[in-house]
Amino acid sequence: MAEVKIEKKEDFDKALKKFRMQCKKERIVKEFRERQYYTKPSQKRRKNVKKKKRY
């Protein structure tokens, strides 16, 4: 769970930037987008195979 504590003198924009960075590190947005729609297990396997072939 991403959490940022703001000090009295801290600028809101800086705090927002810290929050976004934490969300990015914890992959919150990415997981949300993956769970937004149902993907069949066969589609997940195909996607993983494509990723492996790239490298």
mmJSON file of the N, C-alpha and C atoms, coordinates in Angstrom:
{"data_MODEL":{"atom_site":{
"group_PDB":["ATOM","ATOM","ATOM","ATOM","ATOM","ATOM","ATOM","ATOM","ATOM","ATOM","ATOM","ATOM","ATOM","ATOM","ATOM","ATOM","ATOM","ATOM","ATOM","ATOM","ATOM","ATOM","ATOM","ATOM","ATOM","ATOM","ATOM","ATOM","ATOM","ATOM","ATOM","ATOM","ATOM","ATOM","ATOM","ATOM","ATOM","ATOM","ATOM","ATOM","ATOM","ATOM","ATOM","ATOM","ATOM","ATOM","ATOM","ATOM","ATOM","ATOM","ATOM","ATOM","ATOM","ATOM","ATOM","ATOM","ATOM","ATOM","ATOM","ATOM","ATOM","ATOM","ATOM","ATOM","ATOM","ATOM","ATOM","ATOM","ATOM","ATOM","ATOM","ATOM","ATOM","ATOM","ATOM","ATOM","ATOM","ATOM","ATOM","ATOM","ATOM","ATOM","ATOM","ATOM","ATOM","ATOM","ATOM","ATOM","ATOM","ATOM","ATOM","ATOM","ATOM","ATOM","ATOM","ATOM","ATOM","ATOM","ATOM","ATOM","ATOM","ATOM","ATOM","ATOM","ATOM","ATOM","ATOM","ATOM","ATOM","ATOM","ATOM","ATOM","ATOM","ATOM","ATOM","ATOM","ATOM","ATOM","ATOM","ATOM","ATOM","ATOM","ATOM","ATOM","ATOM","ATOM","ATOM","ATOM","ATOM","ATOM","ATOM","ATOM","ATOM","ATOM","ATOM","ATOM","ATOM","ATOM","ATOM","ATOM","ATOM","ATOM","ATOM","ATOM","ATOM","ATOM","ATOM","ATOM","ATOM","ATOM","ATOM","ATOM","ATOM","ATOM","ATOM","ATOM","ATOM","ATOM","ATOM","ATOM","ATOM","ATOM","ATOM","ATOM","ATOM"],
"id":[1,2,3,4,5,6,7,8,9,10,11,12,13,14,15,16,17,18,19,20,21,22,23,24,25,26,27,28,29,30,31,32,33,34,35,36,37,38,39,40,41,42,43,44,45,46,47,48,49,50,51,52,53,54,55,56,57,58,59,60,61,62,63,64,65,66,67,68,69,70,71,72,73,74,75,76,77,78,79,80,81,82,83,84,85,86,87,88,89,90,91,92,93,94,95,96,97,98,99,100,101,102,103,104,105,106,107,108,109,110,111,112,113,114,115,116,117,118,119,120,121,122,123,124,125,126,127,128,129,130,131,132,133,134,135,136,137,138,139,140,141,142,143,144,145,146,147,148,149,150,151,152,153,154,155,156,157,158,159,160,161,162,163,164,165],
"type_symbol":["N","C","C","N","C","C","N","C","C","N","C","C","N","C","C","N","C","C","N","C","C","N","C","C","N","C","C","N","C","C","N","C","C","N","C","C","N","C","C","N","C","C","N","C","C","N","C","C","N","C","C","N","C","C","N","C","C","N","C","C","N","C","C","N","C","C","N","C","C","N","C","C","N","C","C","N","C","C","N","C","C","N","C","C","N","C","C","N","C","C","N","C","C","N","C","C","N","C","C","N","C","C","N","C","C","N","C","C","N","C","C","N","C","C","N","C","C","N","C","C","N","C","C","N","C","C","N","C","C","N","C","C","N","C","C","N","C","C","N","C","C","N","C","C","N","C","C","N","C","C","N","C","C","N","C","C","N","C","C","N","C","C","N","C","C"],
"label_atom_id":["N","CA","C","N","CA","C","N","CA","C","N","CA","C","N","CA","C","N","CA","C","N","CA","C","N","CA","C","N","CA","C","N","CA","C","N","CA","C","N","CA","C","N","CA","C","N","CA","C","N","CA","C","N","CA","C","N","CA","C","N","CA","C","N","CA","C","N","CA","C","N","CA","C","N","CA","C","N","CA","C","N","CA","C","N","CA","C","N","CA","C","N","CA","C","N","CA","C","N","CA","C","N","CA","C","N","CA","C","N","CA","C","N","CA","C","N","CA","C","N","CA","C","N","CA","C","N","CA","C","N","CA","C","N","CA","C","N","CA","C","N","CA","C","N","CA","C","N","CA","C","N","CA","C","N","CA","C","N","CA","C","N","CA","C","N","CA","C","N","CA","C","N","CA","C","N","CA","C","N","CA","C","N","CA","C","N","CA","C","N","CA","C"],
"label_alt_id":[null,null,null,null,null,null,null,null,null,null,null,null,null,null,null,null,null,null,null,null,null,null,null,null,null,null,null,null,null,null,null,null,null,null,null,null,null,null,null,null,null,null,null,null,null,null,null,null,null,null,null,null,null,null,null,null,null,null,null,null,null,null,null,null,null,null,null,null,null,null,null,null,null,null,null,null,null,null,null,null,null,null,null,null,null,null,null,null,null,null,null,null,null,null,null,null,null,null,null,null,null,null,null,null,null,null,null,null,null,null,null,null,null,null,null,null,null,null,null,null,null,null,null,null,null,null,null,null,null,null,null,null,null,null,null,null,null,null,null,null,null,null,null,null,null,null,null,null,null,null,null,null,null,null,null,null,null,null,null,null,null,null,null,null,null],
"label_comp_id":["MET","MET","MET","ALA","ALA","ALA","GLU","GLU","GLU","VAL","VAL","VAL","LYS","LYS","LYS","ILE","ILE","ILE","GLU","GLU","GLU","LYS","LYS","LYS","LYS","LYS","LYS","GLU","GLU","GLU","ASP","ASP","ASP","PHE","PHE","PHE","ASP","ASP","ASP","LYS","LYS","LYS","ALA","ALA","ALA","LEU","LEU","LEU","LYS","LYS","LYS","LYS","LYS","LYS","PHE","PHE","PHE","ARG","ARG","ARG","MET","MET","MET","GLN","GLN","GLN","CYS","CYS","CYS","LYS","LYS","LYS","LYS","LYS","LYS","GLU","GLU","GLU","ARG","ARG","ARG","ILE","ILE","ILE","VAL","VAL","VAL","LYS","LYS","LYS","GLU","GLU","GLU","PHE","PHE","PHE","ARG","ARG","ARG","GLU","GLU","GLU","ARG","ARG","ARG","GLN","GLN","GLN","TYR","TYR","TYR","TYR","TYR","TYR","THR","THR","THR","LYS","LYS","LYS","PRO","PRO","PRO","SER","SER","SER","GLN","GLN","GLN","LYS","LYS","LYS","ARG","ARG","ARG","ARG","ARG","ARG","LYS","LYS","LYS","ASN","ASN","ASN","VAL","VAL","VAL","LYS","LYS","LYS","LYS","LYS","LYS","LYS","LYS","LYS","LYS","LYS","LYS","ARG","ARG","ARG","TYR","TYR","TYR"],
"label_asym_id":["A","A","A","A","A","A","A","A","A","A","A","A","A","A","A","A","A","A","A","A","A","A","A","A","A","A","A","A","A","A","A","A","A","A","A","A","A","A","A","A","A","A","A","A","A","A","A","A","A","A","A","A","A","A","A","A","A","A","A","A","A","A","A","A","A","A","A","A","A","A","A","A","A","A","A","A","A","A","A","A","A","A","A","A","A","A","A","A","A","A","A","A","A","A","A","A","A","A","A","A","A","A","A","A","A","A","A","A","A","A","A","A","A","A","A","A","A","A","A","A","A","A","A","A","A","A","A","A","A","A","A","A","A","A","A","A","A","A","A","A","A","A","A","A","A","A","A","A","A","A","A","A","A","A","A","A","A","A","A","A","A","A","A","A","A"],
"label_entity_id":["1","1","1","1","1","1","1","1","1","1","1","1","1","1","1","1","1","1","1","1","1","1","1","1","1","1","1","1","1","1","1","1","1","1","1","1","1","1","1","1","1","1","1","1","1","1","1","1","1","1","1","1","1","1","1","1","1","1","1","1","1","1","1","1","1","1","1","1","1","1","1","1","1","1","1","1","1","1","1","1","1","1","1","1","1","1","1","1","1","1","1","1","1","1","1","1","1","1","1","1","1","1","1","1","1","1","1","1","1","1","1","1","1","1","1","1","1","1","1","1","1","1","1","1","1","1","1","1","1","1","1","1","1","1","1","1","1","1","1","1","1","1","1","1","1","1","1","1","1","1","1","1","1","1","1","1","1","1","1","1","1","1","1","1","1"],
"label_seq_id":[1,1,1,2,2,2,3,3,3,4,4,4,5,5,5,6,6,6,7,7,7,8,8,8,9,9,9,10,10,10,11,11,11,12,12,12,13,13,13,14,14,14,15,15,15,16,16,16,17,17,17,18,18,18,19,19,19,20,20,20,21,21,21,22,22,22,23,23,23,24,24,24,25,25,25,26,26,26,27,27,27,28,28,28,29,29,29,30,30,30,31,31,31,32,32,32,33,33,33,34,34,34,35,35,35,36,36,36,37,37,37,38,38,38,39,39,39,40,40,40,41,41,41,42,42,42,43,43,43,44,44,44,45,45,45,46,46,46,47,47,47,48,48,48,49,49,49,50,50,50,51,51,51,52,52,52,53,53,53,54,54,54,55,55,55],
"pdbx_PDB_ins_code":[null,null,null,null,null,null,null,null,null,null,null,null,null,null,null,null,null,null,null,null,null,null,null,null,null,null,null,null,null,null,null,null,null,null,null,null,null,null,null,null,null,null,null,null,null,null,null,null,null,null,null,null,null,null,null,null,null,null,null,null,null,null,null,null,null,null,null,null,null,null,null,null,null,null,null,null,null,null,null,null,null,null,null,null,null,null,null,null,null,null,null,null,null,null,null,null,null,null,null,null,null,null,null,null,null,null,null,null,null,null,null,null,null,null,null,null,null,null,null,null,null,null,null,null,null,null,null,null,null,null,null,null,null,null,null,null,null,null,null,null,null,null,null,null,null,null,null,null,null,null,null,null,null,null,null,null,null,null,null,null,null,null,null,null,null],
"Cartn_x":[0.837,0.0,0.891,0.74,1.546,1.036,1.98,1.617,2.722,2.327,3.288,2.83,3.747,3.432,3.958,3.083,3.432,3.786,4.92,5.301,4.638,4.63,3.934,4.534,5.838,6.498,6.644,6.32,6.522,5.477,5.915,5.047,4.176,2.934,2.006,2.475,3.017,3.476,4.581,5.483,6.563,5.997,5.025,4.397,3.662,3.002,2.295,3.279,4.418,5.454,5.987,6.206,6.667,5.642,4.357,3.29,3.254,3.378,3.373,4.547,5.705,6.885,6.691,6.094,5.828,4.85,3.817,2.848,3.533,4.457,5.18,6.059,6.745,7.611,6.812,5.644,4.812,3.931,3.997,3.25,1.746,1.235,-0.188,-1.015,-0.605,-1.366,-1.33,-0.164,-0.032,-0.936,-0.956,-1.805,-3.28,-3.641,-5.02,-5.448,-4.581,-4.917,-5.016,-4.177,-4.245,-5.54,-5.984,-7.188,-8.476,-8.344,-9.511,-10.409,-9.796,-10.545,-10.069,-10.956,-10.605,-9.834,-8.729,-7.988,-7.955,-8.258,-8.281,-6.868,-6.74,-5.421,-4.617,-5.31,-4.597,-3.993,-4.697,-4.161,-2.946,-2.982,-1.851,-0.618,-0.825,0.3,0.892,0.021,0.504,1.318,0.841,1.537,2.916,2.989,4.263,5.229,4.74,5.596,6.174,5.36,5.839,6.937,6.786,7.804,9.119,9.051,10.27,10.987,10.249,10.858,11.589,11.161,11.805,13.269,13.565,14.909,15.794],
"Cartn_y":[-1.164,0.0,1.24,2.072,3.28,4.327,4.946,5.946,6.992,8.256,9.358,10.29,10.583,11.518,12.893,13.886,15.245,16.062,16.727,17.632,18.986,19.822,21.111,21.992,21.993,22.872,22.257,20.987,20.297,20.712,20.874,21.266,20.077,20.362,19.289,18.579,19.323,18.711,17.696,18.001,17.06,15.801,15.989,14.847,13.969,14.606,13.862,13.067,13.671,12.989,11.774,11.922,10.802,9.675,10.057,9.057,8.293,8.999,8.35,7.394,7.792,6.936,5.669,5.801,4.629,3.69,4.258,3.43,2.7,3.378,2.775,1.626,1.816,0.778,-0.445,-0.21,-1.31,-1.896,-1.325,-1.785,-1.833,-0.844,-0.788,-0.538,0.433,0.797,-0.342,-0.956,-2.054,-3.224,-3.558,-4.65,-4.308,-3.061,-2.634,-2.808,-2.391,-2.5,-3.949,-4.812,-6.231,-6.849,-6.441,-7.014,-6.349,-5.284,-4.548,-5.424,-6.241,-7.13,-8.557,-9.506,-10.908,-11.374,-12.041,-12.657,-14.155,-14.873,-16.32,-16.843,-17.966,-18.534,-18.816,-19.216,-19.487,-18.204,-17.085,-15.812,-15.392,-15.64,-15.321,-16.124,-17.411,-18.255,-17.749,-17.378,-16.846,-15.575,-14.724,-13.47,-13.75,-14.707,-15.056,-15.665,-16.463,-17.067,-15.993,-15.012,-13.911,-13.115,-12.887,-12.158,-12.916,-14.228,-15.031,-15.078,-15.058,-15.126,-13.849,-12.722,-11.445,-11.438,-11.964,-11.853,-12.965],
"Cartn_z":[0.0,0.0,0.0,-0.987,-1.105,-0.116,0.575,1.565,1.63,1.625,1.713,2.819,3.736,4.807,4.412,4.492,4.077,5.314,5.247,6.319,6.075,7.073,6.965,5.875,5.749,4.789,3.405,3.258,1.982,0.94,-0.258,-1.363,-1.775,-2.122,-2.506,-3.771,-4.728,-5.981,-5.735,-4.818,-4.487,-3.836,-2.956,-2.289,-3.305,-4.255,-5.295,-6.148,-6.449,-7.228,-6.47,-5.161,-4.332,-4.346,-4.239,-4.24,-5.556,-6.655,-7.97,-8.118,-7.622,-7.7,-6.873,-5.707,-4.879,-5.574,-6.19,-6.915,-8.058,-8.716,-9.825,-9.337,-8.223,-7.66,-7.233,-6.661,-6.182,-7.285,-8.46,-9.642,-9.409,-8.719,-8.399,-9.655,-10.462,-11.657,-12.676,-12.84,-13.793,-13.419,-12.126,-11.665,-11.852,-11.605,-11.791,-13.244,-14.167,-15.586,-16.029,-15.465,-15.807,-15.302,-14.138,-13.54,-14.025,-14.792,-15.246,-16.131,-16.95,-17.839,-17.625,-17.81,-17.663,-18.89,-18.65,-19.753,-19.517,-20.542,-20.428,-20.18,-19.493,-19.218,-20.493,-21.553,-22.807,-23.381,-23.23,-23.704,-22.872,-21.57,-20.706,-21.122,-21.419,-21.851,-23.156,-24.102,-25.386,-25.179,-24.312,-24.03,-23.415,-22.506,-21.877,-22.88,-23.799,-24.82,-25.733,-26.086,-26.923,-26.228,-24.924,-24.166,-24.156,-23.999,-23.939,-25.279,-26.375,-27.698,-28.048,-27.497,-27.791,-27.388,-26.215,-25.652,-26.061],
"occupancy":[1.0,1.0,1.0,1.0,1.0,1.0,1.0,1.0,1.0,1.0,1.0,1.0,1.0,1.0,1.0,1.0,1.0,1.0,1.0,1.0,1.0,1.0,1.0,1.0,1.0,1.0,1.0,1.0,1.0,1.0,1.0,1.0,1.0,1.0,1.0,1.0,1.0,1.0,1.0,1.0,1.0,1.0,1.0,1.0,1.0,1.0,1.0,1.0,1.0,1.0,1.0,1.0,1.0,1.0,1.0,1.0,1.0,1.0,1.0,1.0,1.0,1.0,1.0,1.0,1.0,1.0,1.0,1.0,1.0,1.0,1.0,1.0,1.0,1.0,1.0,1.0,1.0,1.0,1.0,1.0,1.0,1.0,1.0,1.0,1.0,1.0,1.0,1.0,1.0,1.0,1.0,1.0,1.0,1.0,1.0,1.0,1.0,1.0,1.0,1.0,1.0,1.0,1.0,1.0,1.0,1.0,1.0,1.0,1.0,1.0,1.0,1.0,1.0,1.0,1.0,1.0,1.0,1.0,1.0,1.0,1.0,1.0,1.0,1.0,1.0,1.0,1.0,1.0,1.0,1.0,1.0,1.0,1.0,1.0,1.0,1.0,1.0,1.0,1.0,1.0,1.0,1.0,1.0,1.0,1.0,1.0,1.0,1.0,1.0,1.0,1.0,1.0,1.0,1.0,1.0,1.0,1.0,1.0,1.0,1.0,1.0,1.0,1.0,1.0,1.0],
"B_iso_or_equiv":[0.0,0.0,0.0,0.0,0.0,0.0,0.0,0.0,0.0,0.0,0.0,0.0,0.0,0.0,0.0,0.0,0.0,0.0,0.0,0.0,0.0,0.0,0.0,0.0,0.0,0.0,0.0,0.0,0.0,0.0,0.0,0.0,0.0,0.0,0.0,0.0,0.0,0.0,0.0,0.0,0.0,0.0,0.0,0.0,0.0,0.0,0.0,0.0,0.0,0.0,0.0,0.0,0.0,0.0,0.0,0.0,0.0,0.0,0.0,0.0,0.0,0.0,0.0,0.0,0.0,0.0,0.0,0.0,0.0,0.0,0.0,0.0,0.0,0.0,0.0,0.0,0.0,0.0,0.0,0.0,0.0,0.0,0.0,0.0,0.0,0.0,0.0,0.0,0.0,0.0,0.0,0.0,0.0,0.0,0.0,0.0,0.0,0.0,0.0,0.0,0.0,0.0,0.0,0.0,0.0,0.0,0.0,0.0,0.0,0.0,0.0,0.0,0.0,0.0,0.0,0.0,0.0,0.0,0.0,0.0,0.0,0.0,0.0,0.0,0.0,0.0,0.0,0.0,0.0,0.0,0.0,0.0,0.0,0.0,0.0,0.0,0.0,0.0,0.0,0.0,0.0,0.0,0.0,0.0,0.0,0.0,0.0,0.0,0.0,0.0,0.0,0.0,0.0,0.0,0.0,0.0,0.0,0.0,0.0,0.0,0.0,0.0,0.0,0.0,0.0],
"pdbx_formal_charge":[null,null,null,null,null,null,null,null,null,null,null,null,null,null,null,null,null,null,null,null,null,null,null,null,null,null,null,null,null,null,null,null,null,null,null,null,null,null,null,null,null,null,null,null,null,null,null,null,null,null,null,null,null,null,null,null,null,null,null,null,null,null,null,null,null,null,null,null,null,null,null,null,null,null,null,null,null,null,null,null,null,null,null,null,null,null,null,null,null,null,null,null,null,null,null,null,null,null,null,null,null,null,null,null,null,null,null,null,null,null,null,null,null,null,null,null,null,null,null,null,null,null,null,null,null,null,null,null,null,null,null,null,null,null,null,null,null,null,null,null,null,null,null,null,null,null,null,null,null,null,null,null,null,null,null,null,null,null,null,null,null,null,null,null,null],
"auth_seq_id":[1,1,1,2,2,2,3,3,3,4,4,4,5,5,5,6,6,6,7,7,7,8,8,8,9,9,9,10,10,10,11,11,11,12,12,12,13,13,13,14,14,14,15,15,15,16,16,16,17,17,17,18,18,18,19,19,19,20,20,20,21,21,21,22,22,22,23,23,23,24,24,24,25,25,25,26,26,26,27,27,27,28,28,28,29,29,29,30,30,30,31,31,31,32,32,32,33,33,33,34,34,34,35,35,35,36,36,36,37,37,37,38,38,38,39,39,39,40,40,40,41,41,41,42,42,42,43,43,43,44,44,44,45,45,45,46,46,46,47,47,47,48,48,48,49,49,49,50,50,50,51,51,51,52,52,52,53,53,53,54,54,54,55,55,55],
"auth_comp_id":["MET","MET","MET","ALA","ALA","ALA","GLU","GLU","GLU","VAL","VAL","VAL","LYS","LYS","LYS","ILE","ILE","ILE","GLU","GLU","GLU","LYS","LYS","LYS","LYS","LYS","LYS","GLU","GLU","GLU","ASP","ASP","ASP","PHE","PHE","PHE","ASP","ASP","ASP","LYS","LYS","LYS","ALA","ALA","ALA","LEU","LEU","LEU","LYS","LYS","LYS","LYS","LYS","LYS","PHE","PHE","PHE","ARG","ARG","ARG","MET","MET","MET","GLN","GLN","GLN","CYS","CYS","CYS","LYS","LYS","LYS","LYS","LYS","LYS","GLU","GLU","GLU","ARG","ARG","ARG","ILE","ILE","ILE","VAL","VAL","VAL","LYS","LYS","LYS","GLU","GLU","GLU","PHE","PHE","PHE","ARG","ARG","ARG","GLU","GLU","GLU","ARG","ARG","ARG","GLN","GLN","GLN","TYR","TYR","TYR","TYR","TYR","TYR","THR","THR","THR","LYS","LYS","LYS","PRO","PRO","PRO","SER","SER","SER","GLN","GLN","GLN","LYS","LYS","LYS","ARG","ARG","ARG","ARG","ARG","ARG","LYS","LYS","LYS","ASN","ASN","ASN","VAL","VAL","VAL","LYS","LYS","LYS","LYS","LYS","LYS","LYS","LYS","LYS","LYS","LYS","LYS","ARG","ARG","ARG","TYR","TYR","TYR"],
"auth_asym_id":["A","A","A","A","A","A","A","A","A","A","A","A","A","A","A","A","A","A","A","A","A","A","A","A","A","A","A","A","A","A","A","A","A","A","A","A","A","A","A","A","A","A","A","A","A","A","A","A","A","A","A","A","A","A","A","A","A","A","A","A","A","A","A","A","A","A","A","A","A","A","A","A","A","A","A","A","A","A","A","A","A","A","A","A","A","A","A","A","A","A","A","A","A","A","A","A","A","A","A","A","A","A","A","A","A","A","A","A","A","A","A","A","A","A","A","A","A","A","A","A","A","A","A","A","A","A","A","A","A","A","A","A","A","A","A","A","A","A","A","A","A","A","A","A","A","A","A","A","A","A","A","A","A","A","A","A","A","A","A","A","A","A","A","A","A"],
"auth_atom_id":["N","CA","C","N","CA","C","N","CA","C","N","CA","C","N","CA","C","N","CA","C","N","CA","C","N","CA","C","N","CA","C","N","CA","C","N","CA","C","N","CA","C","N","CA","C","N","CA","C","N","CA","C","N","CA","C","N","CA","C","N","CA","C","N","CA","C","N","CA","C","N","CA","C","N","CA","C","N","CA","C","N","CA","C","N","CA","C","N","CA","C","N","CA","C","N","CA","C","N","CA","C","N","CA","C","N","CA","C","N","CA","C","N","CA","C","N","CA","C","N","CA","C","N","CA","C","N","CA","C","N","CA","C","N","CA","C","N","CA","C","N","CA","C","N","CA","C","N","CA","C","N","CA","C","N","CA","C","N","CA","C","N","CA","C","N","CA","C","N","CA","C","N","CA","C","N","CA","C","N","CA","C","N","CA","C","N","CA","C","N","CA","C"],
"pdbx_PDB_model_num":[1,1,1,1,1,1,1,1,1,1,1,1,1,1,1,1,1,1,1,1,1,1,1,1,1,1,1,1,1,1,1,1,1,1,1,1,1,1,1,1,1,1,1,1,1,1,1,1,1,1,1,1,1,1,1,1,1,1,1,1,1,1,1,1,1,1,1,1,1,1,1,1,1,1,1,1,1,1,1,1,1,1,1,1,1,1,1,1,1,1,1,1,1,1,1,1,1,1,1,1,1,1,1,1,1,1,1,1,1,1,1,1,1,1,1,1,1,1,1,1,1,1,1,1,1,1,1,1,1,1,1,1,1,1,1,1,1,1,1,1,1,1,1,1,1,1,1,1,1,1,1,1,1,1,1,1,1,1,1,1,1,1,1,1,1]
}}}
